[in-house]
Amino acid sequence: MSQFLPLVYGSYLATVDVFALGILKFINLGKLSKSYLTIPTILYAIQPHVFLAAMKYENMTVMNLLWDVISDVLVTASGLYFFKETVTPIKLMGVAFAFMAIILLSWPGGSNNKI
């Protein structure tokens, strides 16, 4: 089970990104007032504490890559689904490669926490 904890932490951190960036998009579209900017600010202030806890199970390099790549995939899906944004086929291929990166980065036994 602990081998999947980095993936769980990365997914949590990426989900925070989706909510925070979604709020920012709504502010940008004029559907929310700028007073809602405090929500993403608080969410982003919590993330370093979660990242620190995640480094008990995976090294900083892999943990950061997991977070970034999962965030890229989830934020892209959010933009496409909720905000009806569009991307070119070549950029969709990039998202597919990002999904493959998530699988490879969370593959068990690929790294350890020793420097």
Backbone atoms as SQL, in Angstrom:
CREATE TABLE atoms (id INTEGER PRIMARY KEY, chain TEXT, resi INTEGER, resn TEXT, atom TEXT, x REAL, y REAL, z REAL);
INSERT INTO atoms VALUES
  (1, 'A', 1, 'MET', 'N', 0.817, -1.201, 0.000),
  (2, 'A', 1, 'MET', 'CA', 0.000, 0.000, 0.000),
  (3, 'A', 1, 'MET', 'C', 0.853, 1.253, 0.000),
  (4, 'A', 2, 'SER', 'N', 1.943, 1.267, 0.768),
  (5, 'A', 2, 'SER', 'CA', 2.765, 2.476, 0.852),
  (6, 'A', 2, 'SER', 'C', 3.397, 2.835, -0.485),
  (7, 'A', 3, 'GLN', 'N', 3.507, 1.859, -1.393),
  (8, 'A', 3, 'GLN', 'CA', 4.061, 2.160, -2.705),
  (9, 'A', 3, 'GLN', 'C', 3.128, 3.065, -3.513),
  (10, 'A', 4, 'PHE', 'N', 1.851, 3.088, -3.179),
  (11, 'A', 4, 'PHE', 'CA', 0.895, 3.931, -3.887),
  (12, 'A', 4, 'PHE', 'C', 0.680, 5.281, -3.203),
  (13, 'A', 5, 'LEU', 'N', 1.244, 5.467, -2.013),
  (14, 'A', 5, 'LEU', 'CA', 1.067, 6.737, -1.305),
  (15, 'A', 5, 'LEU', 'C', 1.598, 7.939, -2.079),
  (16, 'A', 6, 'PRO', 'N', 2.744, 7.851, -2.763),
  (17, 'A', 6, 'PRO', 'CA', 3.160, 9.004, -3.574),
  (18, 'A', 6, 'PRO', 'C', 2.122, 9.383, -4.631),
  (19, 'A', 7, 'LEU', 'N', 1.493, 8.392, -5.228),
  (20, 'A', 7, 'LEU', 'CA', 0.454, 8.658, -6.215),
  (21, 'A', 7, 'LEU', 'C', -0.758, 9.326, -5.555),
  (22, 'A', 8, 'VAL', 'N', -1.103, 8.879, -4.351),
  (23, 'A', 8, 'VAL', 'CA', -2.216, 9.481, -3.609),
  (24, 'A', 8, 'VAL', 'C', -1.885, 10.930, -3.257),
  (25, 'A', 9, 'TYR', 'N', -0.684, 11.160, -2.726),
  (26, 'A', 9, 'TYR', 'CA', -0.279, 12.527, -2.392),
  (27, 'A', 9, 'TYR', 'C', -0.238, 13.405, -3.640),
  (28, 'A', 10, 'GLY', 'N', 0.347, 12.906, -4.724),
  (29, 'A', 10, 'GLY', 'CA', 0.409, 13.677, -5.962),
  (30, 'A', 10, 'GLY', 'C', -0.969, 14.005, -6.496),
  (31, 'A', 11, 'SER', 'N', -1.891, 13.047, -6.381),
  (32, 'A', 11, 'SER', 'CA', -3.260, 13.279, -6.840),
  (33, 'A', 11, 'SER', 'C', -3.959, 14.323, -5.974),
  (34, 'A', 12, 'TYR', 'N', -3.720, 14.266, -4.663),
  (35, 'A', 12, 'TYR', 'CA', -4.311, 15.266, -3.772),
  (36, 'A', 12, 'TYR', 'C', -3.792, 16.661, -4.118),
  (37, 'A', 13, 'LEU', 'N', -2.464, 16.786, -4.256),
  (38, 'A', 13, 'LEU', 'CA', -1.879, 18.077, -4.582),
  (39, 'A', 13, 'LEU', 'C', -2.398, 18.599, -5.923),
  (40, 'A', 14, 'ALA', 'N', -2.544, 17.707, -6.890),
  (41, 'A', 14, 'ALA', 'CA', -3.053, 18.102, -8.204),
  (42, 'A', 14, 'ALA', 'C', -4.523, 18.506, -8.135),
  (43, 'A', 15, 'THR', 'N', -5.299, 17.842, -7.294),
  (44, 'A', 15, 'THR', 'CA', -6.715, 18.194, -7.133),
  (45, 'A', 15, 'THR', 'C', -6.851, 19.594, -6.543),
  (46, 'A', 16, 'VAL', 'N', -5.966, 19.934, -5.616),
  (47, 'A', 16, 'VAL', 'CA', -5.953, 21.295, -5.074),
  (48, 'A', 16, 'VAL', 'C', -5.689, 22.284, -6.210),
  (49, 'A', 17, 'ASP', 'N', -4.753, 21.950, -7.101),
  (50, 'A', 17, 'ASP', 'CA', -4.476, 22.804, -8.260),
  (51, 'A', 17, 'ASP', 'C', -5.727, 22.994, -9.116),
  (52, 'A', 18, 'VAL', 'N', -6.464, 21.916, -9.350),
  (53, 'A', 18, 'VAL', 'CA', -7.668, 22.001, -10.180),
  (54, 'A', 18, 'VAL', 'C', -8.670, 22.974, -9.556),
  (55, 'A', 19, 'PHE', 'N', -8.921, 22.843, -8.262),
  (56, 'A', 19, 'PHE', 'CA', -9.872, 23.738, -7.600),
  (57, 'A', 19, 'PHE', 'C', -9.373, 25.181, -7.603),
  (58, 'A', 20, 'ALA', 'N', -8.099, 25.376, -7.265),
  (59, 'A', 20, 'ALA', 'CA', -7.558, 26.735, -7.201),
  (60, 'A', 20, 'ALA', 'C', -7.560, 27.388, -8.588),
  (61, 'A', 21, 'LEU', 'N', -7.115, 26.664, -9.593),
  (62, 'A', 21, 'LEU', 'CA', -7.081, 27.237, -10.940),
  (63, 'A', 21, 'LEU', 'C', -8.481, 27.423, -11.508),
  (64, 'A', 22, 'GLY', 'N', -9.415, 26.561, -11.120),
  (65, 'A', 22, 'GLY', 'CA', -10.803, 26.735, -11.533),
  (66, 'A', 22, 'GLY', 'C', -11.393, 28.019, -10.970),
  (67, 'A', 23, 'ILE', 'N', -11.095, 28.299, -9.708),
  (68, 'A', 23, 'ILE', 'CA', -11.565, 29.544, -9.093),
  (69, 'A', 23, 'ILE', 'C', -10.946, 30.742, -9.812),
  (70, 'A', 24, 'LEU', 'N', -9.657, 30.647, -10.115),
  (71, 'A', 24, 'LEU', 'CA', -8.997, 31.737, -10.831),
  (72, 'A', 24, 'LEU', 'C', -9.603, 31.942, -12.224),
  (73, 'A', 25, 'LYS', 'N', -9.956, 30.859, -12.887),
  (74, 'A', 25, 'LYS', 'CA', -10.593, 30.968, -14.199),
  (75, 'A', 25, 'LYS', 'C', -11.947, 31.659, -14.082),
  (76, 'A', 26, 'PHE', 'N', -12.727, 31.293, -13.066),
  (77, 'A', 26, 'PHE', 'CA', -14.025, 31.945, -12.854),
  (78, 'A', 26, 'PHE', 'C', -13.857, 33.431, -12.551),
  (79, 'A', 27, 'ILE', 'N', -12.820, 33.781, -11.787),
  (80, 'A', 27, 'ILE', 'CA', -12.536, 35.198, -11.522),
  (81, 'A', 27, 'ILE', 'C', -12.191, 35.902, -12.830),
  (82, 'A', 28, 'ASN', 'N', -11.347, 35.261, -13.641),
  (83, 'A', 28, 'ASN', 'CA', -10.949, 35.832, -14.919),
  (84, 'A', 28, 'ASN', 'C', -12.144, 36.040, -15.852),
  (85, 'A', 29, 'LEU', 'N', -13.101, 35.124, -15.812),
  (86, 'A', 29, 'LEU', 'CA', -14.289, 35.227, -16.654),
  (87, 'A', 29, 'LEU', 'C', -15.311, 36.229, -16.106),
  (88, 'A', 30, 'GLY', 'N', -15.082, 36.730, -14.906),
  (89, 'A', 30, 'GLY', 'CA', -16.003, 37.684, -14.293),
  (90, 'A', 30, 'GLY', 'C', -17.182, 37.024, -13.605),
  (91, 'A', 31, 'LYS', 'N', -17.118, 35.701, -13.399),
  (92, 'A', 31, 'LYS', 'CA', -18.216, 34.982, -12.749),
  (93, 'A', 31, 'LYS', 'C', -18.065, 34.954, -11.233),
  (94, 'A', 32, 'LEU', 'N', -16.883, 35.282, -10.739),
  (95, 'A', 32, 'LEU', 'CA', -16.624, 35.420, -9.303),
  (96, 'A', 32, 'LEU', 'C', -15.881, 36.727, -9.084),
  (97, 'A', 33, 'SER', 'N', -16.102, 37.328, -7.937),
  (98, 'A', 33, 'SER', 'CA', -15.377, 38.566, -7.619),
  (99, 'A', 33, 'SER', 'C', -13.952, 38.230, -7.173),
  (100, 'A', 34, 'LYS', 'N', -13.095, 39.237, -7.201),
  (101, 'A', 34, 'LYS', 'CA', -11.699, 39.031, -6.805),
  (102, 'A', 34, 'LYS', 'C', -11.547, 38.683, -5.336),
  (103, 'A', 35, 'SER', 'N', -12.596, 38.870, -4.549),
  (104, 'A', 35, 'SER', 'CA', -12.511, 38.507, -3.133),
  (105, 'A', 35, 'SER', 'C', -12.343, 36.995, -2.959),
  (106, 'A', 36, 'TYR', 'N', -12.724, 36.221, -3.974),
  (107, 'A', 36, 'TYR', 'CA', -12.547, 34.768, -3.922),
  (108, 'A', 36, 'TYR', 'C', -11.087, 34.354, -4.108),
  (109, 'A', 37, 'LEU', 'N', -10.229, 35.292, -4.422),
  (110, 'A', 37, 'LEU', 'CA', -8.811, 34.999, -4.587),
  (111, 'A', 37, 'LEU', 'C', -8.183, 34.469, -3.302),
  (112, 'A', 38, 'THR', 'N', -8.817, 34.741, -2.169),
  (113, 'A', 38, 'THR', 'CA', -8.281, 34.239, -0.901),
  (114, 'A', 38, 'THR', 'C', -8.345, 32.713, -0.822),
  (115, 'A', 39, 'ILE', 'N', -9.309, 32.102, -1.488),
  (116, 'A', 39, 'ILE', 'CA', -9.433, 30.629, -1.434),
  (117, 'A', 39, 'ILE', 'C', -8.224, 29.948, -2.072),
  (118, 'A', 40, 'PRO', 'N', -7.858, 30.285, -3.334),
  (119, 'A', 40, 'PRO', 'CA', -6.649, 29.659, -3.886),
  (120, 'A', 40, 'PRO', 'C', -5.388, 29.988, -3.082),
  (121, 'A', 41, 'THR', 'N', -5.338, 31.197, -2.531),
  (122, 'A', 41, 'THR', 'CA', -4.167, 31.579, -1.738),
  (123, 'A', 41, 'THR', 'C', -4.019, 30.672, -0.521),
  (124, 'A', 42, 'ILE', 'N', -5.109, 30.403, 0.166),
  (125, 'A', 42, 'ILE', 'CA', -5.070, 29.516, 1.340),
  (126, 'A', 42, 'ILE', 'C', -4.749, 28.084, 0.909),
  (127, 'A', 43, 'LEU', 'N', -5.379, 27.633, -0.180),
  (128, 'A', 43, 'LEU', 'CA', -5.105, 26.273, -0.666),
  (129, 'A', 43, 'LEU', 'C', -3.631, 26.100, -1.008),
  (130, 'A', 44, 'TYR', 'N', -3.059, 27.077, -1.710),
  (131, 'A', 44, 'TYR', 'CA', -1.642, 26.977, -2.077),
  (132, 'A', 44, 'TYR', 'C', -0.719, 27.106, -0.872),
  (133, 'A', 45, 'ALA', 'N', -1.160, 27.774, 0.189),
  (134, 'A', 45, 'ALA', 'CA', -0.349, 27.888, 1.399),
  (135, 'A', 45, 'ALA', 'C', -0.250, 26.555, 2.135),
  (136, 'A', 46, 'ILE', 'N', -1.231, 25.686, 1.948),
  (137, 'A', 46, 'ILE', 'CA', -1.244, 24.380, 2.612),
  (138, 'A', 46, 'ILE', 'C', -0.385, 23.356, 1.866),
  (139, 'A', 47, 'GLN', 'N', -0.227, 23.532, 0.571),
  (140, 'A', 47, 'GLN', 'CA', 0.458, 22.525, -0.242),
  (141, 'A', 47, 'GLN', 'C', 1.877, 22.174, 0.202),
  (142, 'A', 48, 'PRO', 'N', 2.712, 23.121, 0.635),
  (143, 'A', 48, 'PRO', 'CA', 4.052, 22.717, 1.082),
  (144, 'A', 48, 'PRO', 'C', 4.034, 21.721, 2.242),
  (145, 'A', 49, 'HIS', 'N', 3.054, 21.827, 3.117),
  (146, 'A', 49, 'HIS', 'CA', 2.952, 20.902, 4.251),
  (147, 'A', 49, 'HIS', 'C', 2.609, 19.491, 3.765),
  (148, 'A', 50, 'VAL', 'N', 1.736, 19.407, 2.794),
  (149, 'A', 50, 'VAL', 'CA', 1.376, 18.103, 2.219),
  (150, 'A', 50, 'VAL', 'C', 2.572, 17.524, 1.468),
  (151, 'A', 51, 'PHE', 'N', 3.270, 18.376, 0.718),
  (152, 'A', 51, 'PHE', 'CA', 4.444, 17.913, -0.028),
  (153, 'A', 51, 'PHE', 'C', 5.517, 17.386, 0.918),
  (154, 'A', 52, 'LEU', 'N', 5.713, 18.067, 2.026),
  (155, 'A', 52, 'LEU', 'CA', 6.684, 17.614, 3.023),
  (156, 'A', 52, 'LEU', 'C', 6.321, 16.222, 3.537),
  (157, 'A', 53, 'ALA', 'N', 5.050, 16.006, 3.830),
  (158, 'A', 53, 'ALA', 'CA', 4.606, 14.686, 4.290),
  (159, 'A', 53, 'ALA', 'C', 4.813, 13.634, 3.200),
  (160, 'A', 54, 'ALA', 'N', 4.619, 14.011, 1.947),
  (161, 'A', 54, 'ALA', 'CA', 4.763, 13.067, 0.832),
  (162, 'A', 54, 'ALA', 'C', 6.207, 12.600, 0.673),
  (163, 'A', 55, 'MET', 'N', 7.159, 13.445, 1.037),
  (164, 'A', 55, 'MET', 'CA', 8.568, 13.079, 0.863),
  (165, 'A', 55, 'MET', 'C', 9.027, 11.995, 1.835),
  (166, 'A', 56, 'LYS', 'N', 8.153, 11.567, 2.743),
  (167, 'A', 56, 'LYS', 'CA', 8.469, 10.407, 3.578),
  (168, 'A', 56, 'LYS', 'C', 8.388, 9.123, 2.756),
  (169, 'A', 57, 'TYR', 'N', 7.685, 9.175, 1.638),
  (170, 'A', 57, 'TYR', 'CA', 7.419, 7.974, 0.846),
  (171, 'A', 57, 'TYR', 'C', 8.084, 7.985, -0.525),
  (172, 'A', 58, 'GLU', 'N', 8.558, 9.141, -0.950),
  (173, 'A', 58, 'GLU', 'CA', 9.200, 9.238, -2.267),
  (174, 'A', 58, 'GLU', 'C', 10.141, 10.429, -2.247),
  (175, 'A', 59, 'ASN', 'N', 11.179, 10.371, -3.086),
  (176, 'A', 59, 'ASN', 'CA', 12.123, 11.486, -3.084),
  (177, 'A', 59, 'ASN', 'C', 11.522, 12.718, -3.744),
  (178, 'A', 60, 'MET', 'N', 12.146, 13.850, -3.509),
  (179, 'A', 60, 'MET', 'CA', 11.618, 15.133, -3.956),
  (180, 'A', 60, 'MET', 'C', 11.435, 15.180, -5.472),
  (181, 'A', 61, 'THR', 'N', 12.380, 14.662, -6.215),
  (182, 'A', 61, 'THR', 'CA', 12.323, 14.716, -7.676),
  (183, 'A', 61, 'THR', 'C', 11.096, 14.006, -8.212),
  (184, 'A', 62, 'VAL', 'N', 10.916, 12.777, -7.813),
  (185, 'A', 62, 'VAL', 'CA', 9.781, 11.991, -8.310),
  (186, 'A', 62, 'VAL', 'C', 8.466, 12.557, -7.791),
  (187, 'A', 63, 'MET', 'N', 8.444, 12.965, -6.530),
  (188, 'A', 63, 'MET', 'CA', 7.205, 13.506, -5.961),
  (189, 'A', 63, 'MET', 'C', 6.775, 14.761, -6.707),
  (190, 'A', 64, 'ASN', 'N', 7.721, 15.646, -6.993),
  (191, 'A', 64, 'ASN', 'CA', 7.392, 16.867, -7.715),
  (192, 'A', 64, 'ASN', 'C', 6.922, 16.552, -9.136),
  (193, 'A', 65, 'LEU', 'N', 7.572, 15.603, -9.786),
  (194, 'A', 65, 'LEU', 'CA', 7.137, 15.215, -11.132),
  (195, 'A', 65, 'LEU', 'C', 5.729, 14.629, -11.118),
  (196, 'A', 66, 'LEU', 'N', 5.454, 13.758, -10.144),
  (197, 'A', 66, 'LEU', 'CA', 4.100, 13.200, -10.038),
  (198, 'A', 66, 'LEU', 'C', 3.066, 14.308, -9.869),
  (199, 'A', 67, 'TRP', 'N', 3.322, 15.198, -8.952),
  (200, 'A', 67, 'TRP', 'CA', 2.399, 16.309, -8.699),
  (201, 'A', 67, 'TRP', 'C', 2.179, 17.133, -9.968),
  (202, 'A', 68, 'ASP', 'N', 3.287, 17.531, -10.606),
  (203, 'A', 68, 'ASP', 'CA', 3.183, 18.377, -11.802),
  (204, 'A', 68, 'ASP', 'C', 2.448, 17.690, -12.942),
  (205, 'A', 69, 'VAL', 'N', 2.794, 16.454, -13.208),
  (206, 'A', 69, 'VAL', 'CA', 2.203, 15.765, -14.351),
  (207, 'A', 69, 'VAL', 'C', 0.730, 15.434, -14.098),
  (208, 'A', 70, 'ILE', 'N', 0.412, 14.960, -12.897),
  (209, 'A', 70, 'ILE', 'CA', -1.003, 14.693, -12.583),
  (210, 'A', 70, 'ILE', 'C', -1.796, 15.995, -12.659),
  (211, 'A', 71, 'SER', 'N', -1.213, 17.073, -12.147),
  (212, 'A', 71, 'SER', 'CA', -1.872, 18.377, -12.221),
  (213, 'A', 71, 'SER', 'C', -2.103, 18.783, -13.672),
  (214, 'A', 72, 'ASP', 'N', -1.106, 18.597, -14.516),
  (215, 'A', 72, 'ASP', 'CA', -1.259, 18.949, -15.936),
  (216, 'A', 72, 'ASP', 'C', -2.423, 18.202, -16.573),
  (217, 'A', 73, 'VAL', 'N', -2.516, 16.916, -16.296),
  (218, 'A', 73, 'VAL', 'CA', -3.593, 16.108, -16.885),
  (219, 'A', 73, 'VAL', 'C', -4.954, 16.540, -16.338),
  (220, 'A', 74, 'LEU', 'N', -5.057, 16.696, -15.014),
  (221, 'A', 74, 'LEU', 'CA', -6.346, 17.051, -14.416),
  (222, 'A', 74, 'LEU', 'C', -6.787, 18.472, -14.766),
  (223, 'A', 75, 'VAL', 'N', -5.861, 19.408, -14.779),
  (224, 'A', 75, 'VAL', 'CA', -6.220, 20.789, -15.134),
  (225, 'A', 75, 'VAL', 'C', -6.625, 20.859, -16.605),
  (226, 'A', 76, 'THR', 'N', -5.934, 20.120, -17.464),
  (227, 'A', 76, 'THR', 'CA', -6.320, 20.074, -18.874),
  (228, 'A', 76, 'THR', 'C', -7.718, 19.494, -19.035),
  (229, 'A', 77, 'ALA', 'N', -7.997, 18.396, -18.334),
  (230, 'A', 77, 'ALA', 'CA', -9.340, 17.794, -18.405),
  (231, 'A', 77, 'ALA', 'C', -10.395, 18.773, -17.897),
  (232, 'A', 78, 'SER', 'N', -10.087, 19.485, -16.832),
  (233, 'A', 78, 'SER', 'CA', -11.011, 20.482, -16.297),
  (234, 'A', 78, 'SER', 'C', -11.265, 21.596, -17.308),
  (235, 'A', 79, 'GLY', 'N', -10.205, 22.075, -17.925),
  (236, 'A', 79, 'GLY', 'CA', -10.349, 23.128, -18.927),
  (237, 'A', 79, 'GLY', 'C', -11.178, 22.682, -20.111),
  (238, 'A', 80, 'LEU', 'N', -10.961, 21.443, -20.549),
  (239, 'A', 80, 'LEU', 'CA', -11.714, 20.918, -21.689),
  (240, 'A', 80, 'LEU', 'C', -13.176, 20.674, -21.337),
  (241, 'A', 81, 'TYR', 'N', -13.427, 20.102, -20.167),
  (242, 'A', 81, 'TYR', 'CA', -14.785, 19.700, -19.796),
  (243, 'A', 81, 'TYR', 'C', -15.625, 20.864, -19.271),
  (244, 'A', 82, 'PHE', 'N', -15.107, 21.564, -18.271),
  (245, 'A', 82, 'PHE', 'CA', -15.905, 22.597, -17.607),
  (246, 'A', 82, 'PHE', 'C', -15.895, 23.943, -18.337),
  (247, 'A', 83, 'PHE', 'N', -14.755, 24.266, -18.943),
  (248, 'A', 83, 'PHE', 'CA', -14.634, 25.587, -19.554),
  (249, 'A', 83, 'PHE', 'C', -14.673, 25.541, -21.076),
  (250, 'A', 84, 'LYS', 'N', -14.858, 24.356, -21.625),
  (251, 'A', 84, 'LYS', 'CA', -14.984, 24.162, -23.071),
  (252, 'A', 84, 'LYS', 'C', -13.801, 24.736, -23.845),
  (253, 'A', 85, 'GLU', 'N', -12.624, 24.682, -23.227),
  (254, 'A', 85, 'GLU', 'CA', -11.418, 25.107, -23.925),
  (255, 'A', 85, 'GLU', 'C', -11.053, 24.050, -24.964),
  (256, 'A', 86, 'THR', 'N', -10.220, 24.413, -25.910),
  (257, 'A', 86, 'THR', 'CA', -9.806, 23.468, -26.941),
  (258, 'A', 86, 'THR', 'C', -8.285, 23.395, -26.988),
  (259, 'A', 87, 'VAL', 'N', -7.791, 22.253, -27.406),
  (260, 'A', 87, 'VAL', 'CA', -6.358, 22.072, -27.638),
  (261, 'A', 87, 'VAL', 'C', -6.183, 21.354, -28.972),
  (262, 'A', 88, 'THR', 'N', -5.042, 21.544, -29.546),
  (263, 'A', 88, 'THR', 'CA', -4.750, 20.916, -30.839),
  (264, 'A', 88, 'THR', 'C', -4.462, 19.432, -30.646),
  (265, 'A', 89, 'PRO', 'N', -4.568, 18.644, -31.703),
  (266, 'A', 89, 'PRO', 'CA', -4.247, 17.213, -31.588),
  (267, 'A', 89, 'PRO', 'C', -2.828, 16.957, -31.084),
  (268, 'A', 90, 'ILE', 'N', -1.885, 17.776, -31.468),
  (269, 'A', 90, 'ILE', 'CA', -0.505, 17.559, -31.009),
  (270, 'A', 90, 'ILE', 'C', -0.397, 17.800, -29.507),
  (271, 'A', 91, 'LYS', 'N', -1.180, 18.747, -28.990),
  (272, 'A', 91, 'LYS', 'CA', -1.177, 18.993, -27.543),
  (273, 'A', 91, 'LYS', 'C', -1.900, 17.869, -26.801),
  (274, 'A', 92, 'LEU', 'N', -2.922, 17.305, -27.418),
  (275, 'A', 92, 'LEU', 'CA', -3.570, 16.132, -26.814),
  (276, 'A', 92, 'LEU', 'C', -2.593, 14.957, -26.750),
  (277, 'A', 93, 'MET', 'N', -1.720, 14.839, -27.748),
  (278, 'A', 93, 'MET', 'CA', -0.695, 13.797, -27.715),
  (279, 'A', 93, 'MET', 'C', 0.239, 14.047, -26.530),
  (280, 'A', 94, 'GLY', 'N', 0.536, 15.311, -26.244),
  (281, 'A', 94, 'GLY', 'CA', 1.353, 15.648, -25.081),
  (282, 'A', 94, 'GLY', 'C', 0.685, 15.220, -23.788),
  (283, 'A', 95, 'VAL', 'N', -0.635, 15.391, -23.711),
  (284, 'A', 95, 'VAL', 'CA', -1.387, 14.954, -22.526),
  (285, 'A', 95, 'VAL', 'C', -1.310, 13.435, -22.397),
  (286, 'A', 96, 'ALA', 'N', -1.388, 12.738, -23.514),
  (287, 'A', 96, 'ALA', 'CA', -1.279, 11.269, -23.491),
  (288, 'A', 96, 'ALA', 'C', 0.099, 10.850, -22.978),
  (289, 'A', 97, 'PHE', 'N', 1.138, 11.538, -23.427),
  (290, 'A', 97, 'PHE', 'CA', 2.479, 11.231, -22.923),
  (291, 'A', 97, 'PHE', 'C', 2.593, 11.558, -21.429),
  (292, 'A', 98, 'ALA', 'N', 1.924, 12.610, -20.991),
  (293, 'A', 98, 'ALA', 'CA', 1.923, 12.953, -19.564),
  (294, 'A', 98, 'ALA', 'C', 1.271, 11.839, -18.756),
  (295, 'A', 99, 'PHE', 'N', 0.188, 11.282, -19.290),
  (296, 'A', 99, 'PHE', 'CA', -0.478, 10.172, -18.609),
  (297, 'A', 99, 'PHE', 'C', 0.469, 8.970, -18.508),
  (298, 'A', 100, 'MET', 'N', 1.222, 8.715, -19.571),
  (299, 'A', 100, 'MET', 'CA', 2.221, 7.628, -19.530),
  (300, 'A', 100, 'MET', 'C', 3.293, 7.932, -18.482),
  (301, 'A', 101, 'ALA', 'N', 3.667, 9.191, -18.359),
  (302, 'A', 101, 'ALA', 'CA', 4.665, 9.572, -17.359),
  (303, 'A', 101, 'ALA', 'C', 4.160, 9.282, -15.951),
  (304, 'A', 102, 'ILE', 'N', 2.881, 9.522, -15.703),
  (305, 'A', 102, 'ILE', 'CA', 2.302, 9.228, -14.391),
  (306, 'A', 102, 'ILE', 'C', 2.457, 7.742, -14.084),
  (307, 'A', 103, 'ILE', 'N', 2.159, 6.907, -15.052),
  (308, 'A', 103, 'ILE', 'CA', 2.277, 5.456, -14.858),
  (309, 'A', 103, 'ILE', 'C', 3.724, 5.074, -14.571),
  (310, 'A', 104, 'LEU', 'N', 4.653, 5.609, -15.347),
  (311, 'A', 104, 'LEU', 'CA', 6.061, 5.262, -15.153),
  (312, 'A', 104, 'LEU', 'C', 6.607, 5.797, -13.835),
  (313, 'A', 105, 'LEU', 'N', 6.208, 7.003, -13.452),
  (314, 'A', 105, 'LEU', 'CA', 6.698, 7.591, -12.204),
  (315, 'A', 105, 'LEU', 'C', 6.138, 6.903, -10.966),
  (316, 'A', 106, 'SER', 'N', 4.983, 6.285, -11.090),
  (317, 'A', 106, 'SER', 'CA', 4.399, 5.609, -9.931),
  (318, 'A', 106, 'SER', 'C', 4.663, 4.107, -9.952),
  (319, 'A', 107, 'TRP', 'N', 5.435, 3.640, -10.906),
  (320, 'A', 107, 'TRP', 'CA', 5.790, 2.225, -10.988),
  (321, 'A', 107, 'TRP', 'C', 6.548, 1.816, -9.747),
  (322, 'A', 108, 'PRO', 'N', 6.128, 0.734, -9.097),
  (323, 'A', 108, 'PRO', 'CA', 6.791, 0.338, -7.841),
  (324, 'A', 108, 'PRO', 'C', 8.252, -0.076, -8.044),
  (325, 'A', 109, 'GLY', 'N', 9.069, 0.281, -7.053),
  (326, 'A', 109, 'GLY', 'CA', 10.462, -0.143, -7.054),
  (327, 'A', 109, 'GLY', 'C', 11.366, 0.699, -7.927),
  (328, 'A', 110, 'GLY', 'N', 10.858, 1.786, -8.481),
  (329, 'A', 110, 'GLY', 'CA', 11.651, 2.588, -9.391),
  (330, 'A', 110, 'GLY', 'C', 12.586, 3.568, -8.715),
  (331, 'A', 111, 'SER', 'N', 12.354, 3.881, -7.450),
  (332, 'A', 111, 'SER', 'CA', 13.226, 4.828, -6.767),
  (333, 'A', 111, 'SER', 'C', 13.168, 4.566, -5.271),
  (334, 'A', 112, 'ASN', 'N', 14.023, 5.265, -4.569),
  (335, 'A', 112, 'ASN', 'CA', 13.977, 5.179, -3.112),
  (336, 'A', 112, 'ASN', 'C', 14.223, 6.559, -2.546),
  (337, 'A', 113, 'ASN', 'N', 14.154, 6.683, -1.274),
  (338, 'A', 113, 'ASN', 'CA', 14.256, 7.986, -0.633),
  (339, 'A', 113, 'ASN', 'C', 15.676, 8.303, -0.186),
  (340, 'A', 114, 'LYS', 'N', 16.652, 7.505, -0.595),
  (341, 'A', 114, 'LYS', 'CA', 18.033, 7.723, -0.190),
  (342, 'A', 114, 'LYS', 'C', 18.739, 8.598, -1.212),
  (343, 'A', 115, 'ILE', 'N', 19.623, 9.429, -0.715),
  (344, 'A', 115, 'ILE', 'CA', 20.359, 10.331, -1.612),
  (345, 'A', 115, 'ILE', 'C', 21.772, 9.819, -1.780);
